[in-house]
Amino acid sequence: MNTKAYNENKQLLLDKRYLQMARIWAQNSYCIRRQVGALLVKDKMIISDGYNGTPSGFENECEDGDTTKPYVLHAEANAITKVAKSANSSDGATLYVTAAPCIECAKLIIQAGIIRVVYSESYRSDDGKRLLEKAGIDLIYLPD
């Protein structure tokens, strides 16, 4: 096997493992309708994590009947804001997330300097994916 193919296979294996970890992390969410997990990885180190849920100090109920409460944070937003409070930088990082980003999270991803997004499920709108592609961010779909 040549070096390029070996490195690509190794990266694919890492991508699958980090996505698997994001799926496990999603189980921390109290949301009933959908649980989403995210990991931010830089230089093969997890620098942040997140899952969808209410802001710190709020009740752990994401839905009001069949409607998601408007202040519920997406997993990507939680991971990005968490790294902002740390000594780490997301510049040049990869975001592993169980669902494709929405348009609002795509904006945060761009501004955070994240260069790759690996996801395993579609989101109801492709607006976020289109924006990330327009920004030149590598978008990798790895279904379960």
C-alpha positions as CSV (number, residue, x, y, z in Angstrom):
1,M,0.0,0.0,0.0
2,N,1.4,3.4,-0.9
3,T,1.8,6.1,1.7
4,K,-1.1,8.3,0.5
5,A,-3.6,5.4,0.6
6,Y,-2.3,4.3,4.0
7,N,-2.8,7.8,5.4
8,E,-6.3,8.1,3.9
9,N,-7.3,4.7,5.4
10,K,-5.9,5.8,8.8
11,Q,-7.8,9.1,8.6
12,L,-11.0,7.3,7.7
13,L,-10.6,4.9,10.7
14,L,-10.0,7.9,13.0
15,D,-13.0,9.7,11.5
16,K,-15.2,6.7,12.1
17,R,-14.0,6.3,15.7
18,Y,-14.5,10.0,16.6
19,L,-18.0,9.8,15.1
20,Q,-18.7,6.8,17.2
21,M,-17.6,8.7,20.3
22,A,-19.8,11.6,19.3
23,R,-22.8,9.2,19.1
24,I,-22.0,8.0,22.6
25,W,-21.7,11.6,23.8
26,A,-25.1,12.4,22.3
27,Q,-26.6,10.1,24.9
28,N,-26.0,12.8,27.5
29,S,-28.7,14.9,25.9
30,Y,-32.0,15.2,27.7
31,C,-33.7,16.0,24.4
32,I,-36.5,13.5,23.5
33,R,-37.0,14.2,19.8
34,R,-33.3,14.0,18.8
35,Q,-30.0,13.5,20.6
36,V,-27.0,15.0,18.9
37,G,-23.3,14.8,20.0
38,A,-20.2,16.7,18.8
39,L,-16.5,16.5,19.4
40,L,-13.9,19.0,18.4
41,V,-10.5,17.4,17.5
42,K,-7.2,19.1,16.8
43,D,-3.9,17.3,16.4
44,K,-5.6,14.0,17.3
45,M,-6.7,15.4,20.6
46,I,-10.3,16.0,21.7
47,I,-10.3,19.7,22.7
48,S,-14.0,20.1,23.3
49,D,-17.3,18.3,23.3
50,G,-21.0,19.1,23.3
51,Y,-24.5,17.8,23.0
52,N,-27.8,19.4,22.3
53,G,-29.6,20.8,25.4
54,T,-30.6,23.8,27.4
55,P,-28.1,26.4,28.6
56,S,-26.3,25.9,31.9
57,G,-28.6,26.5,34.9
58,F,-31.8,25.9,32.9
59,E,-34.1,22.9,33.4
60,N,-33.1,19.8,31.5
61,E,-36.2,19.7,29.3
62,C,-35.6,20.5,25.6
63,E,-39.2,20.2,24.4
64,D,-42.5,21.9,25.2
65,G,-44.9,19.3,23.9
66,D,-43.9,18.6,20.3
67,T,-41.9,21.8,19.9
68,T,-38.2,22.3,20.8
69,K,-37.7,25.2,23.1
70,P,-36.2,28.2,21.3
71,Y,-33.2,28.5,23.7
72,V,-32.0,24.9,23.2
73,L,-28.4,24.9,22.0
74,H,-27.2,22.6,19.3
75,A,-24.3,20.2,20.0
76,E,-22.0,22.1,17.7
77,A,-22.7,25.4,19.4
78,N,-22.1,23.8,22.8
79,A,-18.7,22.4,21.7
80,I,-17.6,25.7,20.1
81,T,-18.6,27.9,23.1
82,K,-17.1,25.4,25.5
83,V,-13.7,25.6,23.7
84,A,-14.0,29.4,23.7
85,K,-13.9,29.2,27.5
86,S,-10.8,27.1,27.5
87,A,-7.1,27.6,26.7
88,N,-7.6,25.7,23.4
89,S,-8.2,27.1,19.9
90,S,-10.5,25.6,17.4
91,D,-8.6,27.1,14.5
92,G,-7.7,24.3,12.1
93,A,-9.8,21.7,14.0
94,T,-12.2,19.0,12.8
95,L,-15.8,18.9,14.1
96,Y,-17.4,15.5,14.4
97,V,-21.1,15.7,14.8
98,T,-23.9,13.1,14.5
99,A,-26.1,15.4,12.5
100,A,-25.3,17.8,9.7
101,P,-25.0,21.4,10.9
102,C,-27.9,23.8,10.6
103,I,-27.3,27.3,9.1
104,E,-26.7,28.9,12.5
105,C,-24.2,26.3,13.5
106,A,-22.5,26.6,10.1
107,K,-21.9,30.3,10.8
108,L,-20.3,29.4,14.1
109,I,-18.1,26.7,12.5
110,I,-16.8,29.1,9.9
111,Q,-16.0,31.9,12.5
112,A,-14.3,29.3,14.8
113,G,-11.8,28.4,12.1
114,I,-12.9,24.8,11.9
115,I,-11.6,23.3,8.6
116,R,-13.4,19.9,8.5
117,V,-16.8,18.7,9.5
118,V,-17.6,15.0,9.6
119,Y,-21.2,14.0,10.2
120,S,-23.3,10.8,10.0
121,E,-26.9,11.9,9.6
122,S,-28.8,14.5,7.5
123,Y,-30.5,17.5,8.9
124,R,-33.9,18.7,7.7
125,S,-32.3,21.5,5.8
126,D,-29.2,21.6,3.6
127,D,-28.6,25.3,4.2
128,G,-25.8,24.7,6.7
129,K,-24.0,22.2,4.4
130,R,-24.2,24.6,1.5
131,L,-22.8,27.5,3.5
132,L,-19.9,25.3,4.8
133,E,-19.1,24.2,1.2
134,K,-19.2,27.9,0.1
135,A,-16.7,28.7,2.8
136,G,-14.4,25.9,1.6
137,I,-14.8,23.7,4.6
138,D,-14.3,20.0,4.0
139,L,-17.6,18.3,4.6
140,I,-17.5,14.5,5.0
141,Y,-20.6,12.3,5.2
142,L,-20.0,9.0,6.9
143,P,-23.3,7.2,7.5
144,D,-23.7,4.8,10.4
